Amino acid sequence: MDAKTVVEQEVRELVRRRGLDPVGEPTTVRELVDTVVSECDGVIDSDLISQQVYDAVAGFGPLQQYLDDGGIEEIWINAPARVVYA
């Protein structure tokens, strides 16, 4: 299992146990993600892993980067592995 998967599973478990609302408490969830990443061995790019895990737990996963980009006006999802944006 890769580091991102381990961190994401741990964060999801902590969010459940603490009764956190990832959408309503983004700062708390972000701090939780950063803490879990810092405690995880084998994380090479901690900033990237933190962002990916946060997006997966409190956002729309891999689509979040496109939603956050103000220059993108449309997103088309044609298949699970085929996303087109403009």
Distance bins in CASP14 RR format, pairs under 12 A and 6 or more apart:
PFRMAT RR
TARGET T0000
AUTHOR 0000-0000-0000
RMODE 2
METHOD distances of the structure
MODEL  1
1 7 0 0 0 0 0 1 0 0 0 0 0
1 8 0 0 0 0 0 1 0 0 0 0 0
1 9 0 0 0 0 1 0 0 0 0 0 0
1 10 0 0 0 0 0 1 0 0 0 0 0
1 40 0 0 0 0 0 1 0 0 0 0 0
1 42 0 0 0 0 0 1 0 0 0 0 0
2 8 0 0 0 0 1 0 0 0 0 0 0
2 9 0 0 0 0 0 1 0 0 0 0 0
2 40 0 0 0 0 0 1 0 0 0 0 0
2 42 0 0 0 0 1 0 0 0 0 0 0
2 43 0 0 0 0 1 0 0 0 0 0 0
2 44 0 0 0 0 0 1 0 0 0 0 0
2 49 0 0 0 0 1 0 0 0 0 0 0
2 52 0 0 0 0 0 1 0 0 0 0 0
2 53 0 0 0 0 0 1 0 0 0 0 0
3 9 0 0 0 0 0 1 0 0 0 0 0
3 10 0 0 0 0 0 1 0 0 0 0 0
3 36 0 0 0 0 0 1 0 0 0 0 0
3 37 0 0 0 0 1 0 0 0 0 0 0
3 38 0 0 0 0 0 1 0 0 0 0 0
3 39 0 0 0 0 0 1 0 0 0 0 0
3 40 1 0 1 0 0 0 0 0 0 0 0
3 41 0 0 0 0 1 0 0 0 0 0 0
3 42 1 0 1 0 0 0 0 0 0 0 0
3 43 1 0 1 0 0 0 0 0 0 0 0
3 44 1 0 0 1 0 0 0 0 0 0 0
3 45 0 0 0 0 1 0 0 0 0 0 0
3 46 0 0 0 0 1 0 0 0 0 0 0
3 48 0 0 0 0 0 1 0 0 0 0 0
3 49 1 0 0 1 0 0 0 0 0 0 0
3 50 0 0 0 0 0 1 0 0 0 0 0
3 52 0 0 0 0 0 1 0 0 0 0 0
3 53 0 0 0 0 1 0 0 0 0 0 0
4 10 0 0 0 0 0 1 0 0 0 0 0
4 11 0 0 0 0 0 1 0 0 0 0 0
4 33 0 0 0 0 0 1 0 0 0 0 0
4 36 0 0 0 0 0 1 0 0 0 0 0
4 37 0 0 0 0 1 0 0 0 0 0 0
4 40 0 0 0 0 1 0 0 0 0 0 0
4 42 0 0 0 0 0 1 0 0 0 0 0
4 43 0 0 0 0 1 0 0 0 0 0 0
4 44 0 0 0 0 0 1 0 0 0 0 0
4 45 0 0 0 0 1 0 0 0 0 0 0
4 46 0 0 0 0 0 1 0 0 0 0 0
4 48 0 0 0 0 1 0 0 0 0 0 0
4 49 1 0 1 0 0 0 0 0 0 0 0
4 50 0 0 0 0 1 0 0 0 0 0 0
4 51 0 0 0 0 0 1 0 0 0 0 0
4 52 1 0 1 0 0 0 0 0 0 0 0
4 53 1 0 0 1 0 0 0 0 0 0 0
4 54 0 0 0 0 0 1 0 0 0 0 0
4 55 0 0 0 0 0 1 0 0 0 0 0
4 56 0 0 0 0 1 0 0 0 0 0 0
4 57 0 0 0 0 0 1 0 0 0 0 0
4 61 0 0 0 0 0 1 0 0 0 0 0
4 62 0 0 0 0 0 1 0 0 0 0 0
5 11 0 0 0 0 0 1 0 0 0 0 0
5 12 0 0 0 0 0 1 0 0 0 0 0
5 40 0 0 0 0 0 1 0 0 0 0 0
5 43 0 0 0 0 0 1 0 0 0 0 0
5 49 0 0 0 0 0 1 0 0 0 0 0
5 52 0 0 0 0 0 1 0 0 0 0 0
5 53 0 0 0 0 1 0 0 0 0 0 0
5 56 0 0 0 0 1 0 0 0 0 0 0
6 12 0 0 0 0 0 1 0 0 0 0 0
6 13 0 0 0 0 0 1 0 0 0 0 0
6 36 0 0 0 0 1 0 0 0 0 0 0
6 37 0 0 0 0 0 1 0 0 0 0 0
6 39 0 0 0 0 0 1 0 0 0 0 0
6 40 1 0 0 1 0 0 0 0 0 0 0
6 41 0 0 0 0 1 0 0 0 0 0 0
6 42 0 0 0 0 1 0 0 0 0 0 0
6 43 0 0 0 0 1 0 0 0 0 0 0
6 49 0 0 0 0 1 0 0 0 0 0 0
6 53 0 0 0 0 1 0 0 0 0 0 0
7 13 0 0 0 0 0 1 0 0 0 0 0
7 14 0 0 0 0 0 1 0 0 0 0 0
7 32 0 0 0 0 0 1 0 0 0 0 0
7 33 1 0 0 1 0 0 0 0 0 0 0
7 34 0 0 0 0 0 1 0 0 0 0 0
7 35 0 0 0 0 0 1 0 0 0 0 0
7 36 1 0 1 0 0 0 0 0 0 0 0
7 37 1 0 1 0 0 0 0 0 0 0 0
7 38 0 0 0 0 1 0 0 0 0 0 0
7 39 0 0 0 0 1 0 0 0 0 0 0
7 40 1 0 1 0 0 0 0 0 0 0 0
7 41 0 0 0 0 0 1 0 0 0 0 0
7 42 0 0 0 0 0 1 0 0 0 0 0
7 43 1 0 0 1 0 0 0 0 0 0 0
7 45 0 0 0 0 0 1 0 0 0 0 0
7 46 0 0 0 0 1 0 0 0 0 0 0
7 48 0 0 0 0 0 1 0 0 0 0 0
7 49 1 0 0 1 0 0 0 0 0 0 0
7 50 0 0 0 0 1 0 0 0 0 0 0
7 51 0 0 0 0 0 1 0 0 0 0 0
7 52 0 0 0 0 1 0 0 0 0 0 0
7 53 1 0 1 0 0 0 0 0 0 0 0
7 54 0 0 0 0 0 1 0 0 0 0 0
7 56 0 0 0 0 1 0 0 0 0 0 0
7 57 0 0 0 0 1 0 0 0 0 0 0
8 14 0 0 0 0 0 1 0 0 0 0 0
8 15 0 0 0 0 0 1 0 0 0 0 0
8 29 0 0 0 0 0 1 0 0 0 0 0
8 32 0 0 0 0 0 1 0 0 0 0 0
8 33 0 0 0 0 1 0 0 0 0 0 0
8 36 0 0 0 0 1 0 0 0 0 0 0
8 37 0 0 0 0 0 1 0 0 0 0 0
8 40 0 0 0 0 0 1 0 0 0 0 0
8 49 0 0 0 0 1 0 0 0 0 0 0
8 50 0 0 0 0 0 1 0 0 0 0 0
8 51 0 0 0 0 0 1 0 0 0 0 0
8 52 1 0 0 1 0 0 0 0 0 0 0
8 53 1 0 1 0 0 0 0 0 0 0 0
8 54 0 0 0 0 1 0 0 0 0 0 0
8 55 0 0 0 0 0 1 0 0 0 0 0
8 56 1 0 1 0 0 0 0 0 0 0 0
8 57 1 0 0 1 0 0 0 0 0 0 0
8 58 0 0 0 0 0 1 0 0 0 0 0
8 61 0 0 0 0 0 1 0 0 0 0 0
9 15 0 0 0 0 0 1 0 0 0 0 0
9 16 0 0 0 0 0 1 0 0 0 0 0
9 36 0 0 0 0 1 0 0 0 0 0 0
9 40 0 0 0 0 0 1 0 0 0 0 0
9 53 0 0 0 0 1 0 0 0 0 0 0
9 56 0 0 0 0 0 1 0 0 0 0 0
9 57 0 0 0 0 0 1 0 0 0 0 0
10 16 0 0 0 0 0 1 0 0 0 0 0
10 17 0 0 0 0 0 1 0 0 0 0 0
10 32 0 0 0 0 1 0 0 0 0 0 0
10 33 0 0 0 0 1 0 0 0 0 0 0
10 35 0 0 0 0 1 0 0 0 0 0 0
10 36 1 0 1 0 0 0 0 0 0 0 0
10 37 0 0 0 0 1 0 0 0 0 0 0
10 38 0 0 0 0 0 1 0 0 0 0 0
10 39 0 0 0 0 1 0 0 0 0 0 0
10 40 1 0 0 1 0 0 0 0 0 0 0
10 49 0 0 0 0 0 1 0 0 0 0 0
10 53 0 0 0 0 1 0 0 0 0 0 0
10 57 0 0 0 0 0 1 0 0 0 0 0
11 17 0 0 0 0 0 1 0 0 0 0 0
11 18 0 0 0 0 0 1 0 0 0 0 0
11 20 0 0 0 0 1 0 0 0 0 0 0
11 22 0 0 0 0 1 0 0 0 0 0 0
11 28 0 0 0 0 0 1 0 0 0 0 0
11 29 1 0 0 1 0 0 0 0 0 0 0
11 30 0 0 0 0 0 1 0 0 0 0 0
11 31 0 0 0 0 0 1 0 0 0 0 0
11 32 1 0 1 0 0 0 0 0 0 0 0
11 33 1 0 1 0 0 0 0 0 0 0 0
11 34 0 0 0 0 1 0 0 0 0 0 0
11 35 0 0 0 0 1 0 0 0 0 0 0
11 36 1 0 1 0 0 0 0 0 0 0 0
11 37 0 0 0 0 1 0 0 0 0 0 0
11 39 0 0 0 0 0 1 0 0 0 0 0
11 40 0 0 0 0 0 1 0 0 0 0 0
11 49 0 0 0 0 0 1 0 0 0 0 0
11 50 0 0 0 0 1 0 0 0 0 0 0
11 52 0 0 0 0 0 1 0 0 0 0 0
11 53 1 0 1 0 0 0 0 0 0 0 0
11 54 0 0 0 0 1 0 0 0 0 0 0
11 55 0 0 0 0 0 1 0 0 0 0 0
11 56 0 0 0 0 1 0 0 0 0 0 0
11 57 1 0 1 0 0 0 0 0 0 0 0
11 58 0 0 0 0 1 0 0 0 0 0 0
12 18 0 0 0 0 0 1 0 0 0 0 0
12 19 0 0 0 0 0 1 0 0 0 0 0
12 20 0 0 0 0 0 1 0 0 0 0 0
12 22 0 0 0 0 1 0 0 0 0 0 0
12 29 0 0 0 0 0 1 0 0 0 0 0
12 32 0 0 0 0 0 1 0 0 0 0 0
12 33 0 0 0 0 0 1 0 0 0 0 0
12 36 0 0 0 0 0 1 0 0 0 0 0
12 53 0 0 0 0 1 0 0 0 0 0 0
12 54 0 0 0 0 0 1 0 0 0 0 0
12 56 0 0 0 0 1 0 0 0 0 0 0
12 57 1 0 0 1 0 0 0 0 0 0 0
12 58 0 0 0 0 0 1 0 0 0 0 0
13 19 0 0 0 0 0 1 0 0 0 0 0
13 20 0 0 0 0 0 1 0 0 0 0 0
13 32 0 0 0 0 0 1 0 0 0 0 0
13 36 0 0 0 0 1 0 0 0 0 0 0
13 57 0 0 0 0 0 1 0 0 0 0 0
14 20 1 0 0 1 0 0 0 0 0 0 0
14 22 0 0 0 0 0 1 0 0 0 0 0
14 28 0 0 0 0 0 1 0 0 0 0 0
14 29 0 0 0 0 1 0 0 0 0 0 0
14 31 0 0 0 0 0 1 0 0 0 0 0
14 32 1 0 1 0 0 0 0 0 0 0 0
14 33 0 0 0 0 1 0 0 0 0 0 0
14 35 0 0 0 0 1 0 0 0 0 0 0
14 36 1 0 0 1 0 0 0 0 0 0 0
14 39 0 0 0 0 0 1 0 0 0 0 0
14 53 0 0 0 0 0 1 0 0 0 0 0
14 57 0 0 0 0 1 0 0 0 0 0 0
15 21 0 0 0 0 1 0 0 0 0 0 0
15 22 1 0 0 1 0 0 0 0 0 0 0
15 23 0 0 0 0 0 1 0 0 0 0 0
15 24 0 0 0 0 0 1 0 0 0 0 0
15 25 0 0 0 0 1 0 0 0 0 0 0
15 26 0 0 0 0 0 1 0 0 0 0 0
15 28 0 0 0 0 1 0 0 0 0 0 0
15 29 1 0 0 1 0 0 0 0 0 0 0
15 30 0 0 0 0 0 1 0 0 0 0 0
15 31 0 0 0 0 0 1 0 0 0 0 0
15 32 1 0 0 1 0 0 0 0 0 0 0
15 33 0 0 0 0 1 0 0 0 0 0 0
15 36 0 0 0 0 0 1 0 0 0 0 0
15 53 0 0 0 0 0 1 0 0 0 0 0
15 54 0 0 0 0 0 1 0 0 0 0 0
15 56 0 0 0 0 0 1 0 0 0 0 0
15 57 1 0 0 1 0 0 0 0 0 0 0
15 58 0 0 0 0 1 0 0 0 0 0 0
16 22 0 0 0 0 0 1 0 0 0 0 0
16 29 0 0 0 0 0 1 0 0 0 0 0
16 32 0 0 0 0 0 1 0 0 0 0 0
16 57 0 0 0 0 0 1 0 0 0 0 0
17 32 0 0 0 0 0 1 0 0 0 0 0
18 25 0 0 0 0 1 0 0 0 0 0 0
18 28 0 0 0 0 1 0 0 0 0 0 0
18 29 0 0 0 0 1 0 0 0 0 0 0
18 31 0 0 0 0 0 1 0 0 0 0 0
18 32 0 0 0 0 1 0 0 0 0 0 0
19 25 0 0 0 0 1 0 0 0 0 0 0
19 28 0 0 0 0 0 1 0 0 0 0 0
19 29 0 0 0 0 0 1 0 0 0 0 0
19 32 0 0 0 0 0 1 0 0 0 0 0
20 26 0 0 0 0 1 0 0 0 0 0 0
20 27 0 0 0 0 0 1 0 0 0 0 0
20 28 1 0 1 0 0 0 0 0 0 0 0
20 29 1 0 0 1 0 0 0 0 0 0 0
20 30 0 0 0 0 0 1 0 0 0 0 0
20 31 0 0 0 0 0 1 0 0 0 0 0
20 32 1 0 0 1 0 0 0 0 0 0 0
20 33 0 0 0 0 0 1 0 0 0 0 0
20 57 0 0 0 0 1 0 0 0 0 0 0
20 58 0 0 0 0 1 0 0 0 0 0 0
21 27 0 0 0 0 0 1 0 0 0 0 0
21 28 0 0 0 0 1 0 0 0 0 0 0
21 29 0 0 0 0 1 0 0 0 0 0 0
21 57 0 0 0 0 0 1 0 0 0 0 0
21 58 0 0 0 0 1 0 0 0 0 0 0
22 28 0 0 0 0 1 0 0 0 0 0 0
22 29 1 0 1 0 0 0 0 0 0 0 0
22 30 0 0 0 0 1 0 0 0 0 0 0
22 32 0 0 0 0 1 0 0 0 0 0 0
22 33 0 0 0 0 1 0 0 0 0 0 0
22 53 0 0 0 0 0 1 0 0 0 0 0
22 54 0 0 0 0 1 0 0 0 0 0 0
22 55 0 0 0 0 0 1 0 0 0 0 0
22 56 0 0 0 0 1 0 0 0 0 0 0
22 57 1 0 1 0 0 0 0 0 0 0 0
22 58 1 1 0 0 0 0 0 0 0 0 0
22 59 1 0 0 1 0 0 0 0 0 0 0
22 60 0 0 0 0 0 1 0 0 0 0 0
22 61 0 0 0 0 0 1 0 0 0 0 0
22 64 0 0 0 0 0 1 0 0 0 0 0
23 29 0 0 0 0 1 0 0 0 0 0 0
23 54 0 0 0 0 0 1 0 0 0 0 0
23 57 0 0 0 0 1 0 0 0 0 0 0
23 58 1 0 0 1 0 0 0 0 0 0 0
23 59 1 0 0 1 0 0 0 0 0 0 0
23 60 0 0 0 0 0 1 0 0 0 0 0
24 30 0 0 0 0 0 1 0 0 0 0 0
24 58 0 0 0 0 1 0 0 0 0 0 0
24 59 0 0 0 0 0 1 0 0 0 0 0
25 31 0 0 0 0 1 0 0 0 0 0 0
25 32 0 0 0 0 1 0 0 0 0 0 0
25 57 0 0 0 0 0 1 0 0 0 0 0
25 58 0 0 0 0 1 0 0 0 0 0 0
26 32 0 0 0 0 0 1 0 0 0 0 0
26 33 0 0 0 0 0 1 0 0 0 0 0
26 54 0 0 0 0 1 0 0 0 0 0 0
26 55 0 0 0 0 0 1 0 0 0 0 0
26 57 0 0 0 0 1 0 0 0 0 0 0
26 58 1 0 1 0 0 0 0 0 0 0 0
26 59 0 0 0 0 1 0 0 0 0 0 0
27 33 0 0 0 0 0 1 0 0 0 0 0
27 34 0 0 0 0 0 1 0 0 0 0 0
27 54 0 0 0 0 0 1 0 0 0 0 0
27 58 0 0 0 0 0 1 0 0 0 0 0
28 34 0 0 0 0 0 1 0 0 0 0 0
28 35 0 0 0 0 0 1 0 0 0 0 0
28 54 0 0 0 0 0 1 0 0 0 0 0
28 57 0 0 0 0 0 1 0 0 0 0 0
28 58 0 0 0 0 1 0 0 0 0 0 0
29 35 0 0 0 0 0 1 0 0 0 0 0
29 36 0 0 0 0 0 1 0 0 0 0 0
29 50 0 0 0 0 0 1 0 0 0 0 0
29 53 0 0 0 0 1 0 0 0 0 0 0
29 54 1 0 0 1 0 0 0 0 0 0 0
29 55 0 0 0 0 0 1 0 0 0 0 0
29 56 0 0 0 0 0 1 0 0 0 0 0
29 57 1 0 0 1 0 0 0 0 0 0 0
29 58 1 0 1 0 0 0 0 0 0 0 0
29 59 0 0 0 0 1 0 0 0 0 0 0
30 36 0 0 0 0 0 1 0 0 0 0 0
30 37 0 0 0 0 0 1 0 0 0 0 0
30 50 1 0 0 1 0 0 0 0 0 0 0
30 51 0 0 0 0 1 0 0 0 0 0 0
30 53 0 0 0 0 1 0 0 0 0 0 0
30 54 1 0 1 0 0 0 0 0 0 0 0
30 55 0 0 0 0 0 1 0 0 0 0 0
30 57 0 0 0 0 1 0 0 0 0 0 0
30 58 1 0 0 1 0 0 0 0 0 0 0
30 59 0 0 0 0 0 1 0 0 0 0 0
31 37 0 0 0 0 0 1 0 0 0 0 0
31 38 0 0 0 0 0 1 0 0 0 0 0
31 50 0 0 0 0 0 1 0 0 0 0 0
31 54 0 0 0 0 0 1 0 0 0 0 0
31 58 0 0 0 0 0 1 0 0 0 0 0
32 38 0 0 0 0 0 1 0 0 0 0 0
32 39 0 0 0 0 0 1 0 0 0 0 0
32 50 0 0 0 0 0 1 0 0 0 0 0
32 53 0 0 0 0 1 0 0 0 0 0 0
32 54 0 0 0 0 1 0 0 0 0 0 0
32 57 0 0 0 0 1 0 0 0 0 0 0
32 58 0 0 0 0 1 0 0 0 0 0 0
33 39 0 0 0 0 0 1 0 0 0 0 0
33 40 0 0 0 0 0 1 0 0 0 0 0
33 43 0 0 0 0 0 1 0 0 0 0 0
33 46 0 0 0 0 0 1 0 0 0 0 0
33 47 0 0 0 0 0 1 0 0 0 0 0
33 49 0 0 0 0 1 0 0 0 0 0 0
33 50 1 0 1 0 0 0 0 0 0 0 0
33 51 0 0 0 0 1 0 0 0 0 0 0
33 52 0 0 0 0 1 0 0 0 0 0 0
33 53 1 0 1 0 0 0 0 0 0 0 0
33 54 1 0 1 0 0 0 0 0 0 0 0
33 55 0 0 0 0 1 0 0 0 0 0 0
33 56 0 0 0 0 1 0 0 0 0 0 0
33 57 1 0 0 1 0 0 0 0 0 0 0
33 58 0 0 0 0 1 0 0 0 0 0 0
33 59 0 0 0 0 0 1 0 0 0 0 0
34 40 0 0 0 0 0 1 0 0 0 0 0
34 43 0 0 0 0 0 1 0 0 0 0 0
34 46 0 0 0 0 1 0 0 0 0 0 0
34 47 0 0 0 0 1 0 0 0 0 0 0
34 49 0 0 0 0 1 0 0 0 0 0 0
34 50 1 0 1 0 0 0 0 0 0 0 0
34 51 0 0 0 0 0 1 0 0 0 0 0
34 53 0 0 0 0 1 0 0 0 0 0 0
34 54 0 0 0 0 1 0 0 0 0 0 0
35 46 0 0 0 0 0 1 0 0 0 0 0
35 50 0 0 0 0 1 0 0 0 0 0 0
35 53 0 0 0 0 0 1 0 0 0 0 0
36 43 0 0 0 0 1 0 0 0 0 0 0
36 46 0 0 0 0 0 1 0 0 0 0 0
36 49 0 0 0 0 1 0 0 0 0 0 0
36 50 0 0 0 0 1 0 0 0 0 0 0
36 53 1 0 0 1 0 0 0 0 0 0 0
36 54 0 0 0 0 0 1 0 0 0 0 0
36 57 0 0 0 0 0 1 0 0 0 0 0
37 43 1 0 1 0 0 0 0 0 0 0 0
37 44 0 0 0 0 0 1 0 0 0 0 0
37 45 0 0 0 0 1 0 0 0 0 0 0
37 46 1 0 1 0 0 0 0 0 0 0 0
37 47 0 0 0 0 1 0 0 0 0 0 0
37 48 0 0 0 0 1 0 0 0 0 0 0
37 49 1 0 1 0 0 0 0 0 0 0 0
37 50 1 0 1 0 0 0 0 0 0 0 0
37 51 0 0 0 0 1 0 0 0 0 0 0
37 52 0 0 0 0 0 1 0 0 0 0 0
37 53 1 0 0 1 0 0 0 0 0 0 0
37 54 0 0 0 0 1 0 0 0 0 0 0
38 46 1 0 0 1 0 0 0 0 0 0 0
38 47 0 0 0 0 0 1 0 0 0 0 0
38 49 0 0 0 0 0 1 0 0 0 0 0
38 50 0 0 0 0 1 0 0 0 0 0 0
39 46 0 0 0 0 0 1 0 0 0 0 0
40 46 0 0 0 0 1 0 0 0 0 0 0
40 49 0 0 0 0 1 0 0 0 0 0 0
40 50 0 0 0 0 0 1 0 0 0 0 0
40 53 0 0 0 0 0 1 0 0 0 0 0
42 49 0 0 0 0 1 0 0 0 0 0 0
43 49 1 0 1 0 0 0 0 0 0 0 0
43 50 0 0 0 0 1 0 0 0 0 0 0
43 52 0 0 0 0 0 1 0 0 0 0 0
43 53 0 0 0 0 0 1 0 0 0 0 0
45 51 0 0 0 0 1 0 0 0 0 0 0
45 52 0 0 0 0 1 0 0 0 0 0 0
45 53 0 0 0 0 0 1 0 0 0 0 0
46 52 0 0 0 0 0 1 0 0 0 0 0
46 53 0 0 0 0 0 1 0 0 0 0 0
47 53 0 0 0 0 0 1 0 0 0 0 0
47 54 0 0 0 0 0 1 0 0 0 0 0
48 54 0 0 0 0 0 1 0 0 0 0 0
48 55 0 0 0 0 0 1 0 0 0 0 0
48 65 0 0 0 0 0 1 0 0 0 0 0
49 55 0 0 0 0 0 1 0 0 0 0 0
49 56 0 0 0 0 0 1 0 0 0 0 0
50 56 0 0 0 0 0 1 0 0 0 0 0
50 57 0 0 0 0 0 1 0 0 0 0 0
50 58 0 0 0 0 0 1 0 0 0 0 0
51 57 0 0 0 0 0 1 0 0 0 0 0
51 58 0 0 0 0 0 1 0 0 0 0 0
51 59 0 0 0 0 0 1 0 0 0 0 0
51 61 0 0 0 0 0 1 0 0 0 0 0
51 62 0 0 0 0 0 1 0 0 0 0 0
51 64 0 0 0 0 1 0 0 0 0 0 0
51 65 0 0 0 0 1 0 0 0 0 0 0
51 68 0 0 0 0 1 0 0 0 0 0 0
52 58 0 0 0 0 0 1 0 0 0 0 0
52 59 0 0 0 0 0 1 0 0 0 0 0
52 61 1 0 0 1 0 0 0 0 0 0 0
52 62 0 0 0 0 1 0 0 0 0 0 0
52 63 0 0 0 0 0 1 0 0 0 0 0
52 64 0 0 0 0 1 0 0 0 0 0 0
52 65 0 0 0 0 1 0 0 0 0 0 0
53 59 0 0 0 0 0 1 0 0 0 0 0
53 61 0 0 0 0 1 0 0 0 0 0 0
53 62 0 0 0 0 0 1 0 0 0 0 0
53 64 0 0 0 0 0 1 0 0 0 0 0
54 60 0 0 0 0 0 1 0 0 0 0 0
54 61 0 0 0 0 1 0 0 0 0 0 0
54 64 0 0 0 0 1 0 0 0 0 0 0
54 65 0 0 0 0 0 1 0 0 0 0 0
54 68 0 0 0 0 0 1 0 0 0 0 0
55 61 1 0 1 0 0 0 0 0 0 0 0
55 62 1 0 0 1 0 0 0 0 0 0 0
55 63 0 0 0 0 1 0 0 0 0 0 0
55 64 1 1 0 0 0 0 0 0 0 0 0
55 65 1 0 0 1 0 0 0 0 0 0 0
55 66 0 0 0 0 0 1 0 0 0 0 0
55 67 0 0 0 0 1 0 0 0 0 0 0
55 68 0 0 0 0 1 0 0 0 0 0 0
56 62 0 0 0 0 1 0 0 0 0 0 0
56 63 0 0 0 0 0 1 0 0 0 0 0
56 64 0 0 0 0 1 0 0 0 0 0 0
56 65 0 0 0 0 0 1 0 0 0 0 0
57 64 0 0 0 0 0 1 0 0 0 0 0
58 64 0 0 0 0 1 0 0 0 0 0 0
59 65 0 0 0 0 0 1 0 0 0 0 0
59 66 0 0 0 0 0 1 0 0 0 0 0
59 67 0 0 0 0 1 0 0 0 0 0 0
59 68 0 0 0 0 1 0 0 0 0 0 0
60 66 0 0 0 0 1 0 0 0 0 0 0
60 67 1 0 0 1 0 0 0 0 0 0 0
60 68 0 0 0 0 1 0 0 0 0 0 0
60 75 0 0 0 0 1 0 0 0 0 0 0
60 77 0 0 0 0 0 1 0 0 0 0 0
60 83 0 0 0 0 0 1 0 0 0 0 0
61 67 0 0 0 0 1 0 0 0 0 0 0
61 68 0 0 0 0 0 1 0 0 0 0 0
61 83 0 0 0 0 0 1 0 0 0 0 0
62 68 0 0 0 0 0 1 0 0 0 0 0
62 75 0 0 0 0 0 1 0 0 0 0 0
62 77 0 0 0 0 0 1 0 0 0 0 0
62 80 0 0 0 0 0 1 0 0 0 0 0
62 81 0 0 0 0 0 1 0 0 0 0 0
62 83 1 0 0 1 0 0 0 0 0 0 0
62 85 0 0 0 0 0 1 0 0 0 0 0
63 69 0 0 0 0 0 1 0 0 0 0 0
63 72 0 0 0 0 0 1 0 0 0 0 0
63 75 1 0 0 1 0 0 0 0 0 0 0
63 76 0 0 0 0 0 1 0 0 0 0 0
63 77 1 0 0 1 0 0 0 0 0 0 0
63 80 0 0 0 0 0 1 0 0 0 0 0
63 83 1 0 0 1 0 0 0 0 0 0 0
63 84 0 0 0 0 0 1 0 0 0 0 0
63 85 0 0 0 0 1 0 0 0 0 0 0
64 72 0 0 0 0 0 1 0 0 0 0 0
64 75 0 0 0 0 0 1 0 0 0 0 0
64 83 0 0 0 0 0 1 0 0 0 0 0
65 71 0 0 0 0 0 1 0 0 0 0 0
65 72 0 0 0 0 1 0 0 0 0 0 0
65 75 0 0 0 0 0 1 0 0 0 0 0
65 83 0 0 0 0 0 1 0 0 0 0 0
65 85 0 0 0 0 1 0 0 0 0 0 0
66 72 1 0 1 0 0 0 0 0 0 0 0
66 73 0 0 0 0 0 1 0 0 0 0 0
66 74 0 0 0 0 1 0 0 0 0 0 0
66 75 1 0 1 0 0 0 0 0 0 0 0
66 76 0 0 0 0 0 1 0 0 0 0 0
66 77 0 0 0 0 0 1 0 0 0 0 0
66 83 1 0 0 1 0 0 0 0 0 0 0
66 84 0 0 0 0 0 1 0 0 0 0 0
66 85 1 0 1 0 0 0 0 0 0 0 0
66 86 0 0 0 0 0 1 0 0 0 0 0
67 73 0 0 0 0 0 1 0 0 0 0 0
67 74 0 0 0 0 0 1 0 0 0 0 0
67 75 1 0 0 1 0 0 0 0 0 0 0
67 83 0 0 0 0 0 1 0 0 0 0 0
67 85 0 0 0 0 1 0 0 0 0 0 0
68 75 0 0 0 0 0 1 0 0 0 0 0
68 85 0 0 0 0 0 1 0 0 0 0 0
69 75 0 0 0 0 1 0 0 0 0 0 0
69 85 0 0 0 0 1 0 0 0 0 0 0
69 86 0 0 0 0 0 1 0 0 0 0 0
70 85 0 0 0 0 0 1 0 0 0 0 0
70 86 0 0 0 0 0 1 0 0 0 0 0
71 85 0 0 0 0 1 0 0 0 0 0 0
71 86 0 0 0 0 1 0 0 0 0 0 0
72 83 0 0 0 0 0 1 0 0 0 0 0
72 84 0 0 0 0 0 1 0 0 0 0 0
72 85 1 0 1 0 0 0 0 0 0 0 0
72 86 1 0 0 1 0 0 0 0 0 0 0
73 85 0 0 0 0 1 0 0 0 0 0 0
73 86 1 0 0 1 0 0 0 0 0 0 0
74 83 0 0 0 0 0 1 0 0 0 0 0
74 84 0 0 0 0 1 0 0 0 0 0 0
74 85 1 0 0 1 0 0 0 0 0 0 0
74 86 1 0 1 0 0 0 0 0 0 0 0
75 82 0 0 0 0 0 1 0 0 0 0 0
75 83 1 0 0 1 0 0 0 0 0 0 0
75 84 1 0 0 1 0 0 0 0 0 0 0
75 85 1 0 1 0 0 0 0 0 0 0 0
75 86 0 0 0 0 1 0 0 0 0 0 0
76 82 0 0 0 0 1 0 0 0 0 0 0
76 83 1 0 0 1 0 0 0 0 0 0 0
76 84 1 0 1 0 0 0 0 0 0 0 0
76 85 1 0 0 1 0 0 0 0 0 0 0
76 86 0 0 0 0 1 0 0 0 0 0 0
77 83 1 0 1 0 0 0 0 0 0 0 0
77 84 0 0 0 0 1 0 0 0 0 0 0
77 85 0 0 0 0 1 0 0 0 0 0 0
78 84 1 0 0 1 0 0 0 0 0 0 0
78 85 0 0 0 0 0 1 0 0 0 0 0
END
